[in-house]
Amino acid sequence: MGFRSKRRREKVTYNYQCSLTGEEFVMTEKAENPKDLLSVKAYYEMNPDMDDRPAVIKKKLGIPTPEEKQ
């Protein structure tokens, strides 16, 4: 009855900053082009026609939905 020690793998994280909004985020993989990274918020601001998030999420974030705009 010995004590078994499990080796824990340490997670390597990389901190990046959105080039548009300045928002900071953490990734578990190293980015090839860190200067080209955008946050989700910045992406949807640049591409509002691609915003396919559910109305519940938009309401939670305070983003007007197409029904509210009319």
C-alpha positions as CSV (number, residue, x, y, z in Angstrom):
1,M,0.0,0.0,0.0
2,G,2.1,2.8,-1.2
3,F,1.2,6.4,-2.0
4,R,1.0,7.0,-5.7
5,S,1.7,10.4,-6.9
6,K,0.1,11.4,-10.2
7,R,2.0,13.9,-12.3
8,R,-0.2,16.7,-13.3
9,R,0.3,18.2,-16.7
10,E,0.5,21.9,-16.4
11,K,-1.6,23.8,-18.8
12,V,0.4,26.3,-20.8
13,T,-1.7,29.5,-21.5
14,Y,-1.0,32.4,-23.8
15,N,-2.3,35.9,-23.1
16,Y,-3.3,38.0,-26.1
17,Q,-5.0,41.3,-26.6
18,C,-7.7,42.1,-29.2
19,S,-6.1,44.5,-31.8
20,L,-9.4,46.4,-32.2
21,T,-11.0,46.7,-28.7
22,G,-8.0,46.1,-26.5
23,E,-9.9,43.3,-24.7
24,E,-7.6,40.7,-23.2
25,F,-8.1,36.9,-23.5
26,V,-6.4,33.7,-22.8
27,M,-5.7,30.8,-25.3
28,T,-4.3,27.4,-24.7
29,E,-2.6,27.4,-28.1
30,K,0.1,29.7,-29.4
31,A,-1.3,32.0,-32.2
32,E,0.6,32.2,-35.5
33,N,-0.3,35.9,-36.0
34,P,-1.2,37.4,-32.6
35,K,-1.6,40.9,-34.1
36,D,-4.5,39.6,-36.3
37,L,-6.6,38.2,-33.4
38,L,-10.0,39.7,-32.7
39,S,-12.4,39.1,-29.8
40,V,-15.8,37.8,-30.5
41,K,-17.3,41.2,-29.7
42,A,-15.0,42.9,-32.3
43,Y,-15.7,40.3,-34.9
44,Y,-19.5,40.8,-34.7
45,E,-19.1,44.6,-34.6
46,M,-17.2,44.3,-37.9
47,N,-19.6,41.7,-39.4
48,P,-23.1,42.4,-38.1
49,D,-24.7,40.4,-40.9
50,M,-22.8,37.3,-39.7
51,D,-24.2,37.6,-36.2
52,D,-26.0,34.3,-35.7
53,R,-26.2,34.3,-31.9
54,P,-29.6,33.5,-30.4
55,A,-31.8,36.3,-29.3
56,V,-31.4,35.3,-25.6
57,I,-27.7,35.9,-25.8
58,K,-28.1,39.2,-27.6
59,K,-30.6,40.3,-25.0
60,K,-28.2,39.3,-22.2
61,L,-25.4,41.4,-23.8
62,G,-27.7,44.3,-24.5
63,I,-27.6,44.1,-28.2
64,P,-30.8,45.0,-30.0
65,T,-32.3,42.1,-32.0
66,P,-33.9,42.7,-35.4
67,E,-37.4,42.5,-33.8
68,E,-36.5,45.3,-31.4
69,K,-35.1,47.6,-34.1
70,Q,-38.5,47.9,-35.9
